[in-house]
Amino acid sequence: MSDRLVWRKSSHSNSEGGNCVEVAVTPAVAHIRDSKTPAGPGLAVPARTWEAFVAALRLSG
């Protein structure tokens, strides 16, 4: 994953270093990683898939 991506940490993450998810969304792809291991493995999904996932979470919450 590119270092030029702008990563955002989940609003549900805290400063205690718990389970944190970061996402960097481009027009075509959403990149998802664990903030504790930013150089480790991550996921890349189509941006439309990420948007549908977030929308479903909002409806269920």
PQR file of N, CA, C, O and H, with PARSE charges and radii, in Angstrom:
ATOM      1  N   MET A   1       0.842  -1.179   0.000 -0.4000 1.5000
ATOM      2  CA  MET A   1       0.000   0.000   0.000 -0.0000 2.0000
ATOM      3  C   MET A   1       0.883   1.236   0.000  0.5500 1.7000
ATOM      4  O   MET A   1       1.975   1.243   0.567 -0.5500 1.4000
ATOM      5  N   SER A   2       0.415   2.219  -0.610 -0.4000 1.5000
ATOM      6  CA  SER A   2       1.205   3.428  -0.793 -0.0000 2.0000
ATOM      7  C   SER A   2       1.311   4.258   0.479  0.5500 1.7000
ATOM      8  O   SER A   2       0.345   4.391   1.231 -0.5500 1.4000
ATOM      9  H   SER A   2      -0.473   2.214  -1.071  0.4000 1.0000
ATOM     10  N   ASP A   3       2.508   4.820   0.712 -0.4000 1.5000
ATOM     11  CA  ASP A   3       2.699   5.738   1.840 -0.0000 2.0000
ATOM     12  C   ASP A   3       2.047   7.085   1.571  0.5500 1.7000
ATOM     13  O   ASP A   3       1.909   7.896   2.487 -0.5500 1.4000
ATOM     14  H   ASP A   3       3.293   4.712   0.102  0.4000 1.0000
ATOM     15  N   ARG A   4       1.645   7.336   0.337 -0.4000 1.5000
ATOM     16  CA  ARG A   4       1.024   8.614  -0.014 -0.0000 2.0000
ATOM     17  C   ARG A   4      -0.458   8.659   0.313  0.5500 1.7000
ATOM     18  O   ARG A   4      -1.097   9.698   0.148 -0.5500 1.4000
ATOM     19  H   ARG A   4       1.757   6.678  -0.407  0.4000 1.0000
ATOM     20  N   LEU A   5      -1.001   7.570   0.765 -0.4000 1.5000
ATOM     21  CA  LEU A   5      -2.406   7.540   1.132 -0.0000 2.0000
ATOM     22  C   LEU A   5      -2.622   8.334   2.416  0.5500 1.7000
ATOM     23  O   LEU A   5      -1.730   8.412   3.262 -0.5500 1.4000
ATOM     24  H   LEU A   5      -0.482   6.726   0.900  0.4000 1.0000
ATOM     25  N   VAL A   6      -3.797   8.917   2.557 -0.4000 1.5000
ATOM     26  CA  VAL A   6      -4.156   9.636   3.777 -0.0000 2.0000
ATOM     27  C   VAL A   6      -4.978   8.679   4.631  0.5500 1.7000
ATOM     28  O   VAL A   6      -6.121   8.361   4.303 -0.5500 1.4000
ATOM     29  H   VAL A   6      -4.521   8.853   1.870  0.4000 1.0000
ATOM     30  N   TRP A   7      -4.383   8.226   5.730 -0.4000 1.5000
ATOM     31  CA  TRP A   7      -5.018   7.252   6.601 -0.0000 2.0000
ATOM     32  C   TRP A   7      -5.824   7.938   7.687  0.5500 1.7000
ATOM     33  O   TRP A   7      -5.389   8.938   8.257 -0.5500 1.4000
ATOM     34  H   TRP A   7      -3.454   8.485   5.997  0.4000 1.0000
ATOM     35  N   ARG A   8      -7.008   7.393   7.974 -0.4000 1.5000
ATOM     36  CA  ARG A   8      -7.861   7.887   9.057 -0.0000 2.0000
ATOM     37  C   ARG A   8      -8.140   6.735  10.009  0.5500 1.7000
ATOM     38  O   ARG A   8      -8.449   5.621   9.586 -0.5500 1.4000
ATOM     39  H   ARG A   8      -7.361   6.580   7.511  0.4000 1.0000
ATOM     40  N   LYS A   9      -8.026   7.020  11.298 -0.4000 1.5000
ATOM     41  CA  LYS A   9      -8.303   6.005  12.306 -0.0000 2.0000
ATOM     42  C   LYS A   9      -9.794   5.991  12.612  0.5500 1.7000
ATOM     43  O   LYS A   9     -10.458   7.026  12.558 -0.5500 1.4000
ATOM     44  H   LYS A   9      -7.776   7.925  11.641  0.4000 1.0000
ATOM     45  N   SER A  10     -10.306   4.834  12.927 -0.4000 1.5000
ATOM     46  CA  SER A  10     -11.711   4.699  13.280 -0.0000 2.0000
ATOM     47  C   SER A  10     -12.079   5.632  14.423  0.5500 1.7000
ATOM     48  O   SER A  10     -11.298   5.817  15.356 -0.5500 1.4000
ATOM     49  H   SER A  10      -9.767   3.993  12.971  0.4000 1.0000
ATOM     50  N   SER A  11     -13.262   6.216  14.352 -0.4000 1.5000
ATOM     51  CA  SER A  11     -13.734   7.086  15.434 -0.0000 2.0000
ATOM     52  C   SER A  11     -14.007   6.287  16.701  0.5500 1.7000
ATOM     53  O   SER A  11     -14.161   6.873  17.773 -0.5500 1.4000
ATOM     54  H   SER A  11     -13.897   6.065  13.594  0.4000 1.0000
ATOM     55  N   HIS A  12     -14.068   4.979  16.603 -0.4000 1.5000
ATOM     56  CA  HIS A  12     -14.286   4.127  17.769 -0.0000 2.0000
ATOM     57  C   HIS A  12     -12.969   3.695  18.409  0.5500 1.7000
ATOM     58  O   HIS A  12     -12.983   3.003  19.427 -0.5500 1.4000
ATOM     59  H   HIS A  12     -13.943   4.503  15.732  0.4000 1.0000
ATOM     60  N   SER A  13     -11.839   4.086  17.839 -0.4000 1.5000
ATOM     61  CA  SER A  13     -10.536   3.771  18.412 -0.0000 2.0000
ATOM     62  C   SER A  13     -10.239   4.756  19.533  0.5500 1.7000
ATOM     63  O   SER A  13     -10.761   5.871  19.553 -0.5500 1.4000
ATOM     64  H   SER A  13     -11.828   4.648  17.012  0.4000 1.0000
ATOM     65  N   ASN A  14      -9.407   4.335  20.448 -0.4000 1.5000
ATOM     66  CA  ASN A  14      -9.033   5.240  21.531 -0.0000 2.0000
ATOM     67  C   ASN A  14      -7.522   5.391  21.577  0.5500 1.7000
ATOM     68  O   ASN A  14      -6.807   4.754  20.803 -0.5500 1.4000
ATOM     69  H   ASN A  14      -8.984   3.430  20.432  0.4000 1.0000
ATOM     70  N   SER A  15      -7.040   6.222  22.470 -0.4000 1.5000
ATOM     71  CA  SER A  15      -5.605   6.501  22.554 -0.0000 2.0000
ATOM     72  C   SER A  15      -4.846   5.450  23.347  0.5500 1.7000
ATOM     73  O   SER A  15      -3.634   5.573  23.518 -0.5500 1.4000
ATOM     74  H   SER A  15      -7.620   6.739  23.098  0.4000 1.0000
ATOM     75  N   GLU A  16      -5.524   4.426  23.831 -0.4000 1.5000
ATOM     76  CA  GLU A  16      -4.873   3.393  24.636 -0.0000 2.0000
ATOM     77  C   GLU A  16      -4.232   2.294  23.788  0.5500 1.7000
ATOM     78  O   GLU A  16      -3.658   1.349  24.329 -0.5500 1.4000
ATOM     79  H   GLU A  16      -6.509   4.326  23.691  0.4000 1.0000
ATOM     80  N   GLY A  17      -4.327   2.412  22.467 -0.4000 1.5000
ATOM     81  CA  GLY A  17      -3.674   1.446  21.586 -0.0000 2.0000
ATOM     82  C   GLY A  17      -4.399   0.127  21.448  0.5500 1.7000
ATOM     83  O   GLY A  17      -3.774  -0.892  21.152 -0.5500 1.4000
ATOM     84  H   GLY A  17      -4.794   3.179  22.027  0.4000 1.0000
ATOM     85  N   GLY A  18      -5.687   0.124  21.651 -0.4000 1.5000
ATOM     86  CA  GLY A  18      -6.473  -1.100  21.519 -0.0000 2.0000
ATOM     87  C   GLY A  18      -6.625  -1.515  20.070  0.5500 1.7000
ATOM     88  O   GLY A  18      -5.748  -1.257  19.246 -0.5500 1.4000
ATOM     89  H   GLY A  18      -6.194   0.951  21.891  0.4000 1.0000
ATOM     90  N   ASN A  19      -7.722  -2.149  19.766 -0.4000 1.5000
ATOM     91  CA  ASN A  19      -8.006  -2.607  18.413 -0.0000 2.0000
ATOM     92  C   ASN A  19      -8.356  -1.413  17.545  0.5500 1.7000
ATOM     93  O   ASN A  19      -9.452  -0.865  17.658 -0.5500 1.4000
ATOM     94  H   ASN A  19      -8.435  -2.358  20.435  0.4000 1.0000
ATOM     95  N   CYS A  20      -7.446  -1.007  16.688 -0.4000 1.5000
ATOM     96  CA  CYS A  20      -7.660   0.182  15.862 -0.0000 2.0000
ATOM     97  C   CYS A  20      -7.625  -0.181  14.382  0.5500 1.7000
ATOM     98  O   CYS A  20      -6.746  -0.908  13.919 -0.5500 1.4000
ATOM     99  H   CYS A  20      -6.556  -1.452  16.596  0.4000 1.0000
ATOM    100  N   VAL A  21      -8.587   0.336  13.670 -0.4000 1.5000
ATOM    101  CA  VAL A  21      -8.660   0.147  12.230 -0.0000 2.0000
ATOM    102  C   VAL A  21      -8.421   1.497  11.575  0.5500 1.7000
ATOM    103  O   VAL A  21      -8.954   2.513  12.021 -0.5500 1.4000
ATOM    104  H   VAL A  21      -9.301   0.927  14.046  0.4000 1.0000
ATOM    105  N   GLU A  22      -7.621   1.506  10.517 -0.4000 1.5000
ATOM    106  CA  GLU A  22      -7.394   2.715   9.732 -0.0000 2.0000
ATOM    107  C   GLU A  22      -7.844   2.453   8.307  0.5500 1.7000
ATOM    108  O   GLU A  22      -7.760   1.331   7.807 -0.5500 1.4000
ATOM    109  H   GLU A  22      -7.188   0.681  10.155  0.4000 1.0000
ATOM    110  N   VAL A  23      -8.315   3.492   7.671 -0.4000 1.5000
ATOM    111  CA  VAL A  23      -8.769   3.359   6.285 -0.0000 2.0000
ATOM    112  C   VAL A  23      -8.268   4.556   5.484  0.5500 1.7000
ATOM    113  O   VAL A  23      -8.208   5.676   5.990 -0.5500 1.4000
ATOM    114  H   VAL A  23      -8.383   4.403   8.076  0.4000 1.0000
ATOM    115  N   ALA A  24      -7.918   4.306   4.253 -0.4000 1.5000
ATOM    116  CA  ALA A  24      -7.541   5.352   3.304 -0.0000 2.0000
ATOM    117  C   ALA A  24      -8.352   5.085   2.039  0.5500 1.7000
ATOM    118  O   ALA A  24      -8.176   4.060   1.381 -0.5500 1.4000
ATOM    119  H   ALA A  24      -7.967   3.396   3.842  0.4000 1.0000
ATOM    120  N   VAL A  25      -9.234   6.012   1.712 -0.4000 1.5000
ATOM    121  CA  VAL A  25     -10.138   5.809   0.589 -0.0000 2.0000
ATOM    122  C   VAL A  25      -9.731   6.693  -0.583  0.5500 1.7000
ATOM    123  O   VAL A  25      -9.524   7.897  -0.428 -0.5500 1.4000
ATOM    124  H   VAL A  25      -9.377   6.844   2.248  0.4000 1.0000
ATOM    125  N   THR A  26      -9.620   6.083  -1.745 -0.4000 1.5000
ATOM    126  CA  THR A  26      -9.391   6.800  -2.991 -0.0000 2.0000
ATOM    127  C   THR A  26     -10.684   6.673  -3.803  0.5500 1.7000
ATOM    128  O   THR A  26     -11.585   5.940  -3.396 -0.5500 1.4000
ATOM    129  H   THR A  26      -9.788   5.105  -1.871  0.4000 1.0000
ATOM    130  N   PRO A  27     -10.795   7.357  -4.920 -0.5600 1.5000
ATOM    131  CA  PRO A  27     -12.026   7.217  -5.709  0.2800 2.0000
ATOM    132  C   PRO A  27     -12.322   5.771  -6.123  0.5500 1.7000
ATOM    133  O   PRO A  27     -13.486   5.412  -6.300 -0.5500 1.4000
ATOM    134  N   ALA A  28     -11.306   4.951  -6.276 -0.4000 1.5000
ATOM    135  CA  ALA A  28     -11.520   3.596  -6.762 -0.0000 2.0000
ATOM    136  C   ALA A  28     -11.378   2.505  -5.703  0.5500 1.7000
ATOM    137  O   ALA A  28     -12.015   1.457  -5.809 -0.5500 1.4000
ATOM    138  H   ALA A  28     -10.360   5.242  -6.132  0.4000 1.0000
ATOM    139  N   VAL A  29     -10.548   2.739  -4.682 -0.4000 1.5000
ATOM    140  CA  VAL A  29     -10.195   1.671  -3.743 -0.0000 2.0000
ATOM    141  C   VAL A  29     -10.200   2.182  -2.303  0.5500 1.7000
ATOM    142  O   VAL A  29      -9.791   3.310  -2.028 -0.5500 1.4000
ATOM    143  H   VAL A  29     -10.031   3.590  -4.596  0.4000 1.0000
ATOM    144  N   ALA A  30     -10.671   1.332  -1.394 -0.4000 1.5000
ATOM    145  CA  ALA A  30     -10.548   1.593   0.042 -0.0000 2.0000
ATOM    146  C   ALA A  30      -9.484   0.650   0.583  0.5500 1.7000
ATOM    147  O   ALA A  30      -9.584  -0.566   0.424 -0.5500 1.4000
ATOM    148  H   ALA A  30     -11.003   0.416  -1.618  0.4000 1.0000
ATOM    149  N   HIS A  31      -8.467   1.216   1.221 -0.4000 1.5000
ATOM    150  CA  HIS A  31      -7.382   0.451   1.821 -0.0000 2.0000
ATOM    151  C   HIS A  31      -7.648   0.408   3.321  0.5500 1.7000
ATOM    152  O   HIS A  31      -7.936   1.436   3.934 -0.5500 1.4000
ATOM    153  H   HIS A  31      -8.386   2.205   1.349  0.4000 1.0000
ATOM    154  N   ILE A  32      -7.552  -0.788   3.913 -0.4000 1.5000
ATOM    155  CA  ILE A  32      -7.877  -0.979   5.317 -0.0000 2.0000
ATOM    156  C   ILE A  32      -6.703  -1.695   5.974  0.5500 1.7000
ATOM    157  O   ILE A  32      -6.164  -2.658   5.427 -0.5500 1.4000
ATOM    158  H   ILE A  32      -7.318  -1.623   3.414  0.4000 1.0000
ATOM    159  N   ARG A  33      -6.304  -1.204   7.178 -0.4000 1.5000
ATOM    160  CA  ARG A  33      -5.180  -1.835   7.869 -0.0000 2.0000
ATOM    161  C   ARG A  33      -5.355  -1.721   9.379  0.5500 1.7000
ATOM    162  O   ARG A  33      -6.190  -0.962   9.870 -0.5500 1.4000
ATOM    163  H   ARG A  33      -6.741  -0.421   7.622  0.4000 1.0000
ATOM    164  N   ASP A  34      -4.555  -2.487  10.095 -0.4000 1.5000
ATOM    165  CA  ASP A  34      -4.486  -2.437  11.548 -0.0000 2.0000
ATOM    166  C   ASP A  34      -3.477  -1.350  11.916  0.5500 1.7000
ATOM    167  O   ASP A  34      -2.338  -1.386  11.450 -0.5500 1.4000
ATOM    168  H   ASP A  34      -3.877  -3.104   9.696  0.4000 1.0000
ATOM    169  N   SER A  35      -3.874  -0.398  12.734 -0.4000 1.5000
ATOM    170  CA  SER A  35      -2.983   0.714  13.049 -0.0000 2.0000
ATOM    171  C   SER A  35      -1.751   0.272  13.841  0.5500 1.7000
ATOM    172  O   SER A  35      -0.739   0.972  13.842 -0.5500 1.4000
ATOM    173  H   SER A  35      -4.799  -0.369  13.113  0.4000 1.0000
ATOM    174  N   LYS A  36      -1.824  -0.877  14.511 -0.4000 1.5000
ATOM    175  CA  LYS A  36      -0.676  -1.355  15.274 -0.0000 2.0000
ATOM    176  C   LYS A  36       0.419  -1.898  14.371  0.5500 1.7000
ATOM    177  O   LYS A  36       1.582  -1.955  14.770 -0.5500 1.4000
ATOM    178  H   LYS A  36      -2.646  -1.445  14.509  0.4000 1.0000
ATOM    179  N   THR A  37       0.057  -2.300  13.153 -0.4000 1.5000
ATOM    180  CA  THR A  37       1.040  -2.838  12.200 -0.0000 2.0000
ATOM    181  C   THR A  37       0.827  -2.193  10.836  0.5500 1.7000
ATOM    182  O   THR A  37       0.393  -2.861   9.897 -0.5500 1.4000
ATOM    183  H   THR A  37      -0.888  -2.254  12.828  0.4000 1.0000
ATOM    184  N   PRO A  38       1.129  -0.897  10.718 -0.5600 1.5000
ATOM    185  CA  PRO A  38       0.857  -0.203   9.454  0.2800 2.0000
ATOM    186  C   PRO A  38       1.618  -0.757   8.249  0.5500 1.7000
ATOM    187  O   PRO A  38       1.165  -0.614   7.113 -0.5500 1.4000
ATOM    188  N   ALA A  39       2.762  -1.384   8.487 -0.4000 1.5000
ATOM    189  CA  ALA A  39       3.509  -1.960   7.369 -0.0000 2.0000
ATOM    190  C   ALA A  39       3.101  -3.400   7.104  0.5500 1.7000
ATOM    191  O   ALA A  39       3.574  -4.019   6.150 -0.5500 1.4000
ATOM    192  H   ALA A  39       3.129  -1.500   9.410  0.4000 1.0000
ATOM    193  N   GLY A  40       2.225  -3.934   7.944 -0.4000 1.5000
ATOM    194  CA  GLY A  40       1.791  -5.315   7.803 -0.0000 2.0000
ATOM    195  C   GLY A  40       0.748  -5.478   6.722  0.5500 1.7000
ATOM    196  O   GLY A  40       0.523  -4.569   5.922 -0.5500 1.4000
ATOM    197  H   GLY A  40       1.840  -3.431   8.719  0.4000 1.0000
ATOM    198  N   PRO A  41       0.113  -6.634   6.697 -0.5600 1.5000
ATOM    199  CA  PRO A  41      -0.894  -6.887   5.669  0.2800 2.0000
ATOM    200  C   PRO A  41      -2.113  -5.981   5.834  0.5500 1.7000
ATOM    201  O   PRO A  41      -2.432  -5.529   6.933 -0.5500 1.4000
ATOM    202  N   GLY A  42      -2.763  -5.738   4.742 -0.4000 1.5000
ATOM    203  CA  GLY A  42      -3.973  -4.928   4.751 -0.0000 2.0000
ATOM    204  C   GLY A  42      -4.942  -5.445   3.711  0.5500 1.7000
ATOM    205  O   GLY A  42      -4.658  -6.407   2.997 -0.5500 1.4000
ATOM    206  H   GLY A  42      -2.504  -6.105   3.849  0.4000 1.0000
ATOM    207  N   LEU A  43      -6.071  -4.805   3.636 -0.4000 1.5000
ATOM    208  CA  LEU A  43      -7.084  -5.159   2.649 -0.0000 2.0000
ATOM    209  C   LEU A  43      -7.265  -4.014   1.673  0.5500 1.7000
ATOM    210  O   LEU A  43      -7.105  -2.849   2.037 -0.5500 1.4000
ATOM    211  H   LEU A  43      -6.302  -4.023   4.216  0.4000 1.0000
ATOM    212  N   ALA A  44      -7.592  -4.335   0.460 -0.4000 1.5000
ATOM    213  CA  ALA A  44      -7.954  -3.337  -0.545 -0.0000 2.0000
ATOM    214  C   ALA A  44      -9.243  -3.821  -1.186  0.5500 1.7000
ATOM    215  O   ALA A  44      -9.290  -4.907  -1.764 -0.5500 1.4000
ATOM    216  H   ALA A  44      -7.722  -5.282   0.164  0.4000 1.0000
ATOM    217  N   VAL A  45     -10.289  -3.009  -1.082 -0.4000 1.5000
ATOM    218  CA  VAL A  45     -11.590  -3.373  -1.644 -0.0000 2.0000
ATOM    219  C   VAL A  45     -12.073  -2.234  -2.529  0.5500 1.7000
ATOM    220  O   VAL A  45     -11.654  -1.092  -2.342 -0.5500 1.4000
ATOM    221  H   VAL A  45     -10.250  -2.127  -0.612  0.4000 1.0000
ATOM    222  N   PRO A  46     -12.939  -2.518  -3.479 -0.5600 1.5000
ATOM    223  CA  PRO A  46     -13.485  -1.429  -4.288  0.2800 2.0000
ATOM    224  C   PRO A  46     -14.164  -0.386  -3.397  0.5500 1.7000
ATOM    225  O   PRO A  46     -14.829  -0.739  -2.423 -0.5500 1.4000
ATOM    226  N   ALA A  47     -14.000   0.868  -3.723 -0.4000 1.5000
ATOM    227  CA  ALA A  47     -14.573   1.952  -2.923 -0.0000 2.0000
ATOM    228  C   ALA A  47     -16.081   1.787  -2.783  0.5500 1.7000
ATOM    229  O   ALA A  47     -16.630   2.082  -1.721 -0.5500 1.4000
ATOM    230  H   ALA A  47     -13.460   1.154  -4.514  0.4000 1.0000
ATOM    231  N   ARG A  48     -16.749   1.334  -3.806 -0.4000 1.5000
ATOM    232  CA  ARG A  48     -18.207   1.130  -3.738 -0.0000 2.0000
ATOM    233  C   ARG A  48     -18.567   0.074  -2.694  0.5500 1.7000
ATOM    234  O   ARG A  48     -19.580   0.197  -2.005 -0.5500 1.4000
ATOM    235  H   ARG A  48     -16.303   1.094  -4.668  0.4000 1.0000
ATOM    236  N   THR A  49     -17.741  -0.956  -2.578 -0.4000 1.5000
ATOM    237  CA  THR A  49     -17.961  -1.998  -1.570 -0.0000 2.0000
ATOM    238  C   THR A  49     -17.802  -1.417  -0.175  0.5500 1.7000
ATOM    239  O   THR A  49     -18.606  -1.708   0.710 -0.5500 1.4000
ATOM    240  H   THR A  49     -16.918  -1.056  -3.138  0.4000 1.0000
ATOM    241  N   TRP A  50     -16.775  -0.598   0.035 -0.4000 1.5000
ATOM    242  CA  TRP A  50     -16.542   0.045   1.324 -0.0000 2.0000
ATOM    243  C   TRP A  50     -17.721   0.963   1.678  0.5500 1.7000
ATOM    244  O   TRP A  50     -18.190   0.963   2.816 -0.5500 1.4000
ATOM    245  H   TRP A  50     -16.122  -0.361  -0.684  0.4000 1.0000
ATOM    246  N   GLU A  51     -18.185   1.728   0.718 -0.4000 1.5000
ATOM    247  CA  GLU A  51     -19.309   2.640   0.961 -0.0000 2.0000
ATOM    248  C   GLU A  51     -20.560   1.862   1.350  0.5500 1.7000
ATOM    249  O   GLU A  51     -21.297   2.290   2.238 -0.5500 1.4000
ATOM    250  H   GLU A  51     -17.803   1.728  -0.207  0.4000 1.0000
ATOM    251  N   ALA A  52     -20.810   0.735   0.707 -0.4000 1.5000
ATOM    252  CA  ALA A  52     -21.965  -0.101   1.047 -0.0000 2.0000
ATOM    253  C   ALA A  52     -21.816  -0.684   2.449  0.5500 1.7000
ATOM    254  O   ALA A  52     -22.795  -0.759   3.191 -0.5500 1.4000
ATOM    255  H   ALA A  52     -20.211   0.388  -0.015  0.4000 1.0000
ATOM    256  N   PHE A  53     -20.615  -1.094   2.819 -0.4000 1.5000
ATOM    257  CA  PHE A  53     -20.340  -1.628   4.145 -0.0000 2.0000
ATOM    258  C   PHE A  53     -20.608  -0.575   5.216  0.5500 1.7000
ATOM    259  O   PHE A  53     -21.281  -0.857   6.208 -0.5500 1.4000
ATOM    260  H   PHE A  53     -19.819  -1.033   2.217  0.4000 1.0000
ATOM    261  N   VAL A  54     -20.092   0.625   5.024 -0.4000 1.5000
ATOM    262  CA  VAL A  54     -20.298   1.716   5.986 -0.0000 2.0000
ATOM    263  C   VAL A  54     -21.780   2.064   6.095  0.5500 1.7000
ATOM    264  O   VAL A  54     -22.287   2.290   7.194 -0.5500 1.4000
ATOM    265  H   VAL A  54     -19.546   0.854   4.219  0.4000 1.0000
ATOM    266  N   ALA A  55     -22.471   2.108   4.967 -0.4000 1.5000
ATOM    267  CA  ALA A  55     -23.908   2.400   4.988 -0.0000 2.0000
ATOM    268  C   ALA A  55     -24.676   1.342   5.765  0.5500 1.7000
ATOM    269  O   ALA A  55     -25.595   1.669   6.516 -0.5500 1.4000
ATOM    270  H   ALA A  55     -22.060   1.924   4.074  0.4000 1.0000
ATOM    271  N   ALA A  56     -24.313   0.086   5.594 -0.4000 1.5000
ATOM    272  CA  ALA A  56     -24.976  -1.002   6.325 -0.0000 2.0000
ATOM    273  C   ALA A  56     -24.718  -0.884   7.823  0.5500 1.7000
ATOM    274  O   ALA A  56     -25.616  -1.140   8.625 -0.5500 1.4000
ATOM    275  H   ALA A  56     -23.567  -0.180   4.984  0.4000 1.0000
ATOM    276  N   LEU A  57     -23.509  -0.501   8.208 -0.4000 1.5000
ATOM    277  CA  LEU A  57     -23.210  -0.308   9.630 -0.0000 2.0000
ATOM    278  C   LEU A  57     -24.047   0.802  10.222  0.5500 1.7000
ATOM    279  O   LEU A  57     -24.553   0.681  11.338 -0.5500 1.4000
ATOM    280  H   LEU A  57     -22.780  -0.293   7.557  0.4000 1.0000
ATOM    281  N   ARG A  58     -24.194   1.873   9.483 -0.4000 1.5000
ATOM    282  CA  ARG A  58     -24.997   3.003   9.978 -0.0000 2.0000
ATOM    283  C   ARG A  58     -26.454   2.596  10.176  0.5500 1.7000
ATOM    284  O   ARG A  58     -27.094   3.030  11.134 -0.5500 1.4000
ATOM    285  H   ARG A  58     -23.783   1.971   8.576  0.4000 1.0000
ATOM    286  N   LEU A  59     -26.980   1.770   9.284 -0.4000 1.5000
ATOM    287  CA  LEU A  59     -28.370   1.316   9.409 -0.0000 2.0000
ATOM    288  C   LEU A  59     -28.556   0.370  10.588  0.5500 1.7000
ATOM    289  O   LEU A  59     -29.615   0.358  11.216 -0.5500 1.4000
ATOM    290  H   LEU A  59     -26.460   1.417   8.506  0.4000 1.0000
ATOM    291  N   SER A  60     -27.539  -0.416  10.889 -0.4000 1.5000
ATOM    292  CA  SER A  60     -27.661  -1.403  11.969 -0.0000 2.0000
ATOM    293  C   SER A  60     -27.380  -0.806  13.339  0.5500 1.7000
ATOM    294  O   SER A  60     -27.709  -1.408  14.361 -0.5500 1.4000
ATOM    295  H   SER A  60     -26.679  -0.406  10.379  0.4000 1.0000
ATOM    296  N   GLY A  61     -26.766   0.387  13.365 -0.4000 1.5000
ATOM    297  CA  GLY A  61     -26.344   0.973  14.643 -0.0000 2.0000
ATOM    298  C   GLY A  61     -27.372   1.804  15.233  0.5500 1.7000
ATOM    299  O   GLY A  61     -27.168   2.366  16.309 -0.5500 1.4000
ATOM    300  H   GLY A  61     -26.498   0.876  12.535  0.4000 1.0000
TER
END
